[in-house]
Amino acid sequence: MPPSSSNVIPLPSALPREASSYAPETSDISEAIRRAQENLLRQQHPDGHWCGELLVDSTLCSDYVLFMHWLGEVDERLQERCVAHILKRQLPDGGWNIYFGGPSEINACVKAYFALKLSGPSPDLPFMQEARANIMRLGGIPRMNTYSKLYLALLGQFPWQYLPSIPVEMILLPEWAPFNLYRMSSWSRAMLVPLAIINHFKPTRELPEAQQLHELYPVGTEHNNFTLPRDPRFLAWRNFFLRGDHALKLISKLGWRPMRKRALEEAERWMLTRIGEGSDGLAAVFPAMLNAMIALRALGYAKDHPAYAKAMSDFRGLFVDDPEDFRIQPCLSPVWDTSINIIALAESGVPAEHPALQKAAAWLADKEVRVRGDWTVNNPHPEASGWAFEYNNVYYPDTDDTAMVLMGLRLVRPQDAAGVDELFKRAIAWQLSFQCGDGGWAAFDKEVTQHWLEDMPFADHNAILDPTCSDLTARTLELFGYVGFDEKQECVRRAVQYLIDTQEDDGSWYGRWGVNYIYGTWQVLRGLRAINEEMSQDWILRGRDWLESCQNDDGGWGESCASYETPVLKGKGESTASQTAWALMGICACGDLDRPSVQRGLRYLLSTQNNDGAWDEPQITGTGFPRVFYLKYDMYRQNFPLLALATYLNYRSGRGHYPSFYCCSRS
């Protein structure tokens, strides 16, 4: 969606836009930087941090309407606002998508339809008929994933017997067992522990006939056998797990569950511990928090019980009380946003002594996590450190936030924060301890990479593992380069080899935590430059050339979330400010700032900046779970273009990057 002409900074009229050799004036770039800096500084909170909104699809509001009806405690005003949110996002074909410009998606469509039907609209209204027709074109309820079907089962709209068993006894399995709770990703275990409790109680609320979903089953299938399909190969992990699921169901029918009581008690304890002090809800993310509230009520917790009251209060902290468009965020991103904003402001020339940066750095330093959380099961590193994404989430710091925080703090030493050097020592040691056997880094855990687990019946959310990825590995290399690691150190050499091994045939890199190959390729090139890798090597230049091959006619870059489903779409999409910034920084990292691609990209950013210093960007460029859940970071359209413009000017002036006040070689 292009910005309105009244909000665009015009290019100098004497210089033609189409001239690929035109290099924007330094004064024009500096003016754009000034506006972008002022825009960010205006949004800083009084205590020094930033927290941009995370915008997602309609499923969160749909889920909350379903939850209120399951609970039997419907807030009519809140339901009305959720319904307005859902209707505002209905597509012309009657469905709902999970990313801007994407096609209708079956889980989002059924949830939206169900939420609307529960709230009162007649199924005969045109928008309901269109929604229903679209759902049937997509295959109806049988095509939904396991987690979505479970929410239907809670309201009696899908048979529990056809859902995979989630045995609560799994919480008792020892750490040495081939499968245990900590073989799964952190977000999966946070969702599955409460789901295992729910699976035991199966707390179903019966709905009146008028609110049921018979019409969303293809004709003749409503009472079918919905057993999950087997792998055509006889010897396959999926078939093994399905046979195990069948056995678990038989045992459950026989009532022989000798460990169930103990397992339920341990699952309850595990969940309550992570809901308690130091956490803004279970894992501080929407799915786990919602599941935890359902599990607590299933366990008999009253709504005024302190544990449930805290869980609900934390959950309501995700609400965006916009009178024009009520929204629910999947989580909050203050640590991440503050880190990137410090980097963008400092790299663009705001002095480290500036009060805004000092307050931001002190706020970040205070957020260091010193609790030995879930990560300790797979990583025996003795001293806790690291940073989480959210305000308070002590059990789940992650390597991505930790690297970004340290890259920010290296530029701005908090004057009133004692022990900053010690902070760096322990945090860098903590980050280094997460390097996996293949040389790469994952997000929350170490070596959670057993691919056979992806065949488990309840693993169809495409996120059961926490694999190493190129973007996190490269960001860690970037940090290490800035704080004095030598490119000849073994940990660095192993990481570089990992990047060589994960490069695609066309020169690009996959982006796990941002959309997608543009994100991955930018971060790899930036990380390699920071660690002093020779950037004229052929394999590196292939990455640069791939970025250039994706540049749009308007000078920008864009890539749709569709590239996760269809790799042929990699690097293709409407130009966005954030992805243009990433591509520019990736190309600039390879040197030769006079390349036409760089000049055209700069002109794109200059010509699309608004008067308030930001850029418009309706597209989603952040990734939660590829092919399942995406995030629009509202700060990305504001801080990454600023960082790209600053990077260009810094490289142009001969400065590779601002020096760090902390250096490992001197510690």
C-alpha positions in Angstrom: 0.0 0.0 0.0 1.9 3.2 -1.2 2.0 6.1 1.2 -0.1 9.1 0.3 1.6 11.8 -1.8 1.2 14.3 0.9 3.4 12.3 3.3 6.3 11.5 0.9 9.6 13.2 0.9 10.1 14.0 -2.8 13.3 13.3 -4.6 15.1 16.3 -6.0 13.2 17.3 -9.1 16.3 18.0 -11.1 17.5 14.4 -10.9 15.6 11.6 -12.8 14.3 8.7 -10.8 15.0 6.2 -13.5 18.7 7.0 -13.8 20.2 3.8 -12.3 23.6 5.6 -11.8 22.1 8.4 -9.7 23.6 8.4 -6.2 21.3 10.3 -3.8 22.9 13.3 -2.2 24.3 12.7 1.2 22.3 15.6 2.5 19.1 13.9 1.4 20.1 10.7 3.2 21.0 12.6 6.3 17.7 14.4 6.4 15.9 11.1 6.1 17.9 9.8 8.9 17.1 12.8 11.1 13.4 12.3 10.5 13.6 8.5 11.2 15.6 9.2 14.4 13.0 11.7 15.7 10.2 9.3 14.9 11.8 6.6 17.1 12.7 9.0 19.9 9.1 10.2 20.0 7.9 6.6 20.8 10.3 5.8 23.6 8.6 5.0 26.9 9.6 7.2 29.9 11.7 4.3 31.5 13.8 4.1 28.3 12.3 1.1 26.4 10.3 0.7 23.2 7.6 -1.8 22.5 6.0 -1.8 19.0 2.9 -3.7 18.3 2.9 -7.2 16.9 0.1 -7.6 14.4 -1.2 -11.0 13.4 -4.2 -12.6 11.7 -7.7 -13.0 12.9 -7.3 -16.3 14.7 -6.4 -14.8 18.1 -9.7 -12.9 18.3 -11.5 -16.0 17.1 -9.8 -18.2 19.7 -10.8 -15.8 22.4 -14.4 -15.8 21.5 -14.4 -19.6 21.5 -12.7 -19.6 24.9 -15.3 -17.2 26.4 -18.1 -19.5 25.2 -16.3 -22.6 26.5 -15.9 -20.8 29.8 -19.5 -19.8 29.9 -18.4 -16.3 30.8 -19.0 -14.1 27.7 -18.1 -10.5 27.9 -20.6 -9.2 25.4 -18.8 -5.9 24.7 -15.5 -7.7 24.2 -17.1 -10.3 22.0 -18.6 -7.5 19.9 -15.2 -6.0 19.4 -13.7 -9.3 18.5 -16.4 -9.9 15.9 -15.8 -6.5 14.4 -12.1 -7.4 14.2 -12.9 -10.7 12.4 -15.4 -9.2 10.0 -13.0 -6.4 9.1 -10.5 -9.0 7.9 -12.8 -11.2 5.8 -11.6 -11.6 2.2 -13.6 -11.1 -1.0 -13.8 -14.9 -1.4 -15.5 -15.2 2.0 -12.4 -16.6 3.9 -9.6 -15.4 6.1 -5.9 -15.6 5.6 -2.9 -15.8 7.9 -0.7 -13.1 6.2 -1.3 -9.9 4.2 -2.1 -10.8 0.6 -2.3 -14.5 1.3 -5.0 -17.0 0.3 -7.8 -18.2 2.6 -6.5 -20.7 5.1 -8.7 -23.4 6.5 -7.9 -23.1 10.2 -8.4 -19.3 10.2 -11.6 -19.7 8.2 -13.3 -22.2 10.4 -12.3 -20.4 13.6 -13.6 -17.1 12.3 -16.9 -18.7 11.1 -17.4 -20.5 14.5 -16.7 -17.3 16.5 -19.2 -15.4 14.4 -21.8 -18.1 14.7 -21.3 -18.3 18.5 -21.7 -14.5 18.7 -25.2 -14.5 17.1 -25.2 -13.7 13.4 -27.5 -16.0 11.4 -25.8 -18.5 9.1 -28.1 -17.3 6.4 -26.6 -13.8 6.2 -24.6 -13.3 3.0 -21.2 -13.0 4.7 -21.8 -16.2 6.6 -22.9 -18.0 3.5 -19.8 -16.8 1.7 -17.6 -17.9 4.6 -19.2 -21.4 4.6 -18.9 -21.9 0.9 -15.2 -21.0 1.1 -14.6 -23.4 4.0 -16.2 -26.2 2.0 -14.1 -25.4 -1.0 -11.1 -25.8 1.3 -12.3 -29.2 2.5 -14.1 -28.3 5.7 -13.3 -29.2 9.3 -11.5 -32.5 8.4 -8.7 -30.5 6.8 -7.9 -28.5 10.0 -4.8 -29.2 12.0 -4.7 -31.0 15.4 -4.6 -27.9 17.6 -7.5 -26.3 15.8 -9.6 -29.4 16.1 -8.9 -29.6 19.8 -10.5 -26.2 20.3 -13.5 -27.5 18.4 -13.6 -30.6 20.6 -13.8 -28.4 23.7 -17.1 -27.2 22.3 -18.3 -30.5 21.2 -17.7 -30.0 17.4 -15.1 -32.6 16.8 -14.8 -36.1 18.3 -12.1 -36.4 21.0 -11.5 -40.0 20.0 -10.0 -38.8 16.7 -7.6 -36.4 18.2 -4.1 -37.6 19.0 -3.5 -38.6 22.6 -1.3 -36.2 24.5 -0.4 -38.4 27.5 0.4 -36.3 30.5 2.8 -39.1 31.7 5.3 -37.7 29.2 6.2 -35.1 31.8 7.6 -38.0 34.0 10.0 -39.3 31.3 13.6 -38.9 32.3 16.0 -36.6 30.5 17.9 -39.6 29.1 14.9 -41.1 27.4 14.8 -41.0 23.6 11.7 -38.9 23.9 11.0 -36.5 26.8 9.5 -33.1 27.3 12.8 -31.3 26.6 13.4 -33.0 23.2 10.7 -30.6 21.9 11.0 -26.9 21.3 10.3 -24.6 24.2 7.1 -23.3 22.6 5.8 -26.8 21.9 6.3 -28.0 25.5 4.7 -24.8 26.8 1.6 -25.6 24.7 1.6 -29.3 25.2 1.8 -29.5 29.0 -1.5 -27.7 29.5 -2.9 -29.6 26.5 -2.0 -32.9 28.1 -4.0 -31.8 31.2 -6.9 -30.8 28.9 -6.6 -34.1 27.1 -7.0 -36.0 30.4 -10.2 -34.1 31.5 -11.7 -33.5 28.0 -13.8 -30.7 29.5 -16.5 -30.4 26.8 -19.2 -27.7 26.8 -22.3 -28.8 24.9 -23.7 -26.2 22.6 -27.3 -25.6 21.5 -28.1 -27.0 18.0 -28.2 -23.5 16.5 -24.5 -22.9 17.4 -23.1 -26.2 16.1 -21.0 -26.7 13.0 -22.6 -29.6 11.2 -22.6 -27.5 8.0 -18.8 -27.4 7.9 -18.4 -31.1 7.3 -18.6 -32.3 3.7 -21.8 -34.2 3.1 -21.7 -37.6 4.5 -18.5 -37.2 6.5 -19.7 -35.7 9.8 -19.8 -39.2 11.5 -16.9 -40.6 9.5 -13.8 -42.2 10.9 -11.3 -39.3 11.2 -8.4 -41.5 12.1 -5.1 -39.8 11.0 -3.8 -41.2 7.7 -0.8 -43.5 7.8 2.4 -43.3 5.9 2.3 -45.6 2.8 5.6 -47.0 3.8 5.2 -49.8 6.4 8.4 -48.9 8.3 7.9 -45.2 9.0 8.0 -43.2 12.2 4.5 -41.8 11.6 3.1 -45.3 11.5 5.0 -46.2 14.7 3.5 -43.2 16.5 0.0 -43.9 15.2 0.2 -47.4 16.5 1.4 -46.0 19.8 -1.5 -43.6 19.8 -4.0 -46.4 19.2 -2.4 -48.3 22.1 -2.7 -45.3 24.4 -6.4 -45.0 23.6 -7.0 -48.6 24.4 -5.2 -48.3 27.7 -7.2 -45.2 28.5 -10.5 -47.1 27.8 -9.4 -49.9 30.2 -8.8 -47.3 32.9 -5.3 -48.7 33.7 -3.3 -45.5 34.3 -1.1 -46.1 37.3 1.0 -43.0 36.8 -1.7 -40.6 35.8 -2.3 -39.0 39.2 1.4 -38.3 39.8 1.8 -37.1 36.2 -1.2 -34.6 36.6 0.3 -33.3 39.8 3.7 -32.8 38.1 2.2 -31.2 35.1 0.2 -28.8 37.3 3.3 -27.9 39.3 5.4 -27.4 36.1 2.8 -25.1 34.7 2.2 -23.1 37.9 5.9 -22.5 38.3 6.2 -21.0 34.8 3.1 -18.9 35.3 4.4 -17.5 38.5 6.9 -14.9 39.5 9.2 -13.7 36.7 6.9 -14.6 33.9 4.1 -12.7 32.2 2.1 -15.9 31.6 3.2 -19.4 30.5 6.1 -18.8 28.1 4.5 -15.3 27.7 3.0 -16.3 24.4 -0.7 -16.5 23.4 -1.2 -20.2 22.7 0.5 -21.4 25.9 -1.2 -18.7 28.0 -4.7 -19.6 26.6 -4.1 -23.3 27.0 -2.9 -22.7 30.6 -6.2 -20.9 31.5 -8.2 -23.8 30.1 -6.1 -26.3 31.9 -6.4 -24.4 35.2 -10.2 -24.3 35.0 -10.2 -28.0 34.1 -8.2 -28.7 37.2 -10.9 -26.9 39.2 -9.3 -23.5 39.8 -11.9 -20.8 40.4 -11.7 -17.6 38.5 -10.7 -15.7 41.7 -7.9 -18.1 42.5 -4.6 -16.2 42.5 -2.9 -18.4 39.9 -5.9 -18.2 37.5 -6.4 -14.5 38.2 -2.7 -13.8 37.3 -3.0 -16.0 34.2 -6.0 -14.0 33.0 -4.4 -10.7 33.9 -1.3 -11.6 32.0 -3.4 -12.7 29.0 -5.3 -9.4 29.0 -2.0 -7.7 28.8 -1.9 -8.8 25.2 -5.0 -6.8 24.3 -4.7 -3.6 22.2 -7.5 -1.4 23.3 -7.9 0.5 20.0 -11.5 1.9 19.8 -11.4 1.6 16.0 -10.0 -2.0 15.8 -9.6 -4.1 18.9 -6.7 -6.5 18.6 -4.9 -9.2 20.5 -1.1 -9.6 20.2 0.6 -13.0 20.3 3.2 -11.7 22.8 5.0 -8.5 23.5 8.4 -7.5 22.1 10.1 -4.8 24.3 13.5 -6.3 24.5 13.8 -7.0 20.8 12.5 -3.6 19.8 14.6 -1.7 22.3 17.8 -3.5 21.1 17.2 -2.8 17.4 16.3 0.8 18.1 19.5 1.4 20.2 21.5 0.0 17.3 19.7 2.0 14.6 20.0 5.2 16.6 23.6 4.8 17.7 24.8 3.7 14.2 23.0 6.6 12.7 24.9 9.1 14.8 22.9 9.6 18.1 25.7 9.9 20.7 26.1 7.1 23.2 25.8 9.8 25.9 22.4 10.9 24.7 19.9 10.5 27.6 17.5 8.4 25.5 20.2 5.9 24.7 21.5 5.8 28.2 18.0 5.1 29.6 17.4 2.4 27.0 20.7 0.7 27.7 20.2 0.7 31.4 16.7 -0.7 30.9 18.1 -3.5 28.8 20.9 -4.3 31.2 18.4 -4.6 34.0 16.5 -7.2 31.9 19.3 -9.8 31.9 17.9 -13.2 32.9 19.8 -14.8 35.8 17.4 -17.8 36.3 18.5 -21.2 35.2 15.4 -22.0 33.0 14.4 -24.8 30.7 17.5 -24.4 28.6 19.6 -26.0 31.3 18.3 -29.5 30.6 20.1 -29.7 27.2 22.8 -27.2 28.0 24.9 -27.7 31.2 26.5 -24.3 31.1 26.9 -23.3 34.7 26.0 -19.6 34.8 22.6 -18.2 33.7 22.4 -15.2 31.5 20.7 -14.1 28.3 17.6 -12.1 27.4 14.0 -13.0 26.6 11.9 -11.4 24.0 9.2 -10.1 26.4 9.1 -8.0 29.5 9.3 -10.9 31.9 9.9 -14.5 30.8 12.7 -15.8 32.9 12.4 -19.5 31.9 12.9 -18.8 28.2 15.7 -16.4 27.3 16.8 -16.9 23.7 20.0 -16.6 21.6 18.5 -14.2 19.1 17.5 -11.6 21.6 20.7 -12.0 23.5 22.8 -11.4 20.5 20.8 -8.3 19.5 20.9 -6.9 23.1 24.6 -7.3 23.3 25.1 -5.6 19.9 23.1 -2.7 21.3 24.9 -2.5 24.6 28.3 -2.7 22.9 27.5 0.8 21.5 26.0 2.4 24.6 27.6 1.6 27.9 25.0 2.4 30.7 26.7 5.0 32.9 24.8 4.0 36.0 24.8 0.2 35.5 27.5 -1.5 37.6 29.3 -4.5 36.4 28.7 -4.1 32.6 32.0 -5.8 31.7 31.0 -8.8 33.9 27.6 -8.8 32.2 29.3 -9.1 28.8 31.6 -11.9 29.9 28.9 -14.1 31.2 26.4 -13.3 28.5 28.8 -14.0 25.7 29.9 -17.2 27.4 26.2 -18.1 27.7 25.6 -17.4 24.0 28.7 -19.4 23.0 27.5 -22.4 25.0 24.5 -22.8 22.7 26.6 -23.6 19.6 25.3 -27.0 18.3 27.2 -29.9 16.9 26.7 -28.7 13.3 28.3 -25.3 14.1 25.0 -23.4 14.1 22.8 -21.8 16.7 19.1 -22.4 17.4 16.8 -20.1 19.3 15.8 -21.4 22.8 17.5 -24.7 23.3 20.5 -26.7 22.2 20.3 -29.8 20.0 16.5 -30.0 19.8 16.8 -31.4 16.3 15.5 -35.0 16.3 13.6 -34.9 13.0 11.8 -38.2 13.7 9.7 -36.2 16.3 8.1 -34.3 13.4 6.1 -37.5 12.6 4.3 -37.4 16.0 0.5 -37.1 15.5 0.3 -33.9 17.5 3.3 -32.3 15.7 1.4 -30.9 12.7 2.0 -27.2 13.8 5.4 -27.4 12.0 7.3 -26.3 15.1 8.0 -29.4 17.2 11.8 -28.8 16.9 14.1 -25.8 17.5 16.7 -26.4 14.7 19.8 -24.4 14.0 19.3 -21.8 11.4 21.4 -19.5 9.2 20.0 -16.2 10.4 20.7 -16.9 14.1 24.1 -18.3 13.4 25.0 -15.3 11.3 23.7 -12.9 14.0 25.8 -14.6 16.6 28.8 -14.2 14.2 28.0 -10.5 13.8 28.1 -10.1 17.6 31.3 -12.0 18.0 33.0 -10.0 15.3 32.0 -6.7 17.0 33.4 -7.8 20.4 36.7 -9.0 19.2 36.4 -12.7 18.3 39.1 -13.8 15.8 37.9 -15.3 12.6 40.4 -18.1 13.1 38.8 -19.3 16.4 37.3 -22.7 16.2 33.8 -21.6 17.1 33.9 -19.0 14.3 35.3 -21.4 11.8 32.6 -24.0 12.6 29.9 -21.4 12.3 31.2 -20.1 8.9 31.3 -23.7 7.7 27.7 -24.1 8.8 26.8 -21.1 6.7 28.6 -22.6 3.7 26.8 -25.9 4.2 23.3 -24.2 4.4 23.6 -21.9 1.4 21.0 -22.7 -1.3 22.1 -23.5 -4.8 21.1 -20.1 -6.1 23.3 -18.3 -3.4 20.6 -17.4 -0.9 20.0 -18.5 2.7 16.7 -19.5 4.3 15.3 -17.1 6.9 13.7 -18.9 9.8 12.7 -15.9 11.9 12.0 -13.3 9.2 10.5 -13.4 5.7 12.4 -15.2 4.3 15.3 -15.7 1.9 15.9 -11.9 1.8 16.1 -11.9 5.6 18.4 -14.9 5.8 20.7 -13.8 3.1 21.0 -10.2 4.5 21.9 -11.5 7.9 24.5 -14.0 6.7 26.3 -11.3 4.6 26.2 -8.8 7.5 27.5 -11.5 9.9 30.3 -12.5 7.6 31.5 -8.9 7.1 31.5 -8.3 10.9 33.6 -11.4 11.5 36.2 -10.2 8.9 35.5 -12.9 6.4 36.9 -12.0 3.0 33.8 -10.7 1.2 35.1 -11.1 -2.3 34.9 -14.9 -2.1 32.7 -16.4 -4.8 30.3 -18.1 -2.5 29.7 -14.8 -0.7 29.2 -12.8 -3.9 26.7 -15.4 -5.0 24.6 -14.3 -2.1 24.9 -10.7 -3.1 24.1 -11.5 -6.7 21.0 -13.3 -5.6 19.8 -10.3 -3.7 20.4 -8.1 -6.7 18.5 -10.5 -8.9 15.4 -10.0 -6.7 15.3 -6.2 -6.9 11.9 -4.9 -8.1 11.5 -2.3 -10.8 10.7 0.4 -8.2 14.1 -0.1 -6.7 12.9 -1.9 -3.6 12.8 -5.5 -2.4 9.9 -7.7 -1.2 9.1 -11.3 -0.4 5.8 -12.8 0.6 5.3 -15.4 3.3 4.2 -17.6 0.4 7.9 -18.4 -0.2 7.8 -20.8 2.8 5.2 -22.9 1.0 6.5 -22.4 -2.5 10.2 -21.8 -2.7 9.9 -20.7 -6.4 8.5 -17.5 -4.9 11.6 -16.7 -2.9 12.6 -13.1 -3.2 9.4 -12.2 -4.9 6.8 -9.8 -3.7 5.7 -6.2 -3.4 8.5 -3.9 -2.1 8.6 -3.2 1.6 10.7 -0.8 3.6 12.0 -3.5 6.0 13.0 -6.0 3.3 14.5 -3.3 1.1 16.6 -2.2 4.1 17.7 -5.8 4.7 18.7 -6.3 1.1 20.6 -3.0 1.0 22.6 -3.9 4.0 23.4 -7.3 2.6 24.7 -5.9 -0.6 26.6 -3.1 1.1 28.3 -5.6 3.3 30.0 -7.0 0.2 31.6 -3.6 -0.7 31.1 -1.5 -3.9 28.6 1.0 -2.7 28.3 2.5 -6.2 26.5 -0.6 -7.5 23.2 0.5 -9.3 21.2 -1.8 -7.0 22.4 0.1 -4.0 21.6 3.5 -5.4 18.1 2.4 -6.6 17.4 0.9 -3.2 18.4 4.1 -1.5 16.2 6.1 -3.7 13.3 3.7 -2.9 13.7 4.3 0.8 14.1 8.1 0.3 11.0 8.4 -1.9 8.7 6.3 0.3 9.5 7.8 3.7 6.6 9.6 5.3 6.7 13.1 6.8 6.7 11.6 10.3 9.9 9.8 9.6 8.5 6.3 9.3 7.5 4.1 6.3 4.2 2.4 5.4 4.3 -1.4 5.4 1.1 -3.4 5.5 2.9 -6.6 4.6 4.1 -9.1 7.1 7.9 -9.6 7.2 8.3 -11.5 10.5 8.0 -15.2 11.1 6.6 -17.1 14.0 6.1 -20.7 12.7 6.7 -21.0 8.9 3.5 -21.9 7.0 1.5 -21.6 10.2 1.9 -18.3 11.9 3.4 -14.9 10.9 4.1 -11.6 12.7 4.0 -8.1 11.5 6.6 -6.2 13.7 5.4 -2.6 13.5 8.8 -1.4 14.4 10.5 -3.0 11.4 9.2 -0.4 9.0 10.7 2.3 11.3 14.1 1.0 12.6 15.5 -1.2 9.8 15.3 1.5 7.1 17.1 3.9 9.4 19.8 1.3 10.1 20.2 0.7 6.3 20.6 4.4 5.5 23.1 4.7 8.4 25.0 1.6 7.3 25.4 3.1 3.8 26.8 6.4 5.1 29.1 4.7 7.6 30.5 2.4 4.9 30.8 5.4 2.5 32.8 7.3 5.1 35.2 4.3 5.5 33.8 3.2 8.9 32.8 -0.5 8.8 31.0 -0.3 12.1 31.0 1.7 15.3 33.7 0.4 17.8 32.5 -1.5 20.8 33.4 -0.3 24.3 33.8 -4.0 25.3 36.3 -6.3 23.6 36.8 -10.0 24.5 40.5 -9.8 23.7 40.9 -7.2 26.4 38.7 -8.8 29.0 
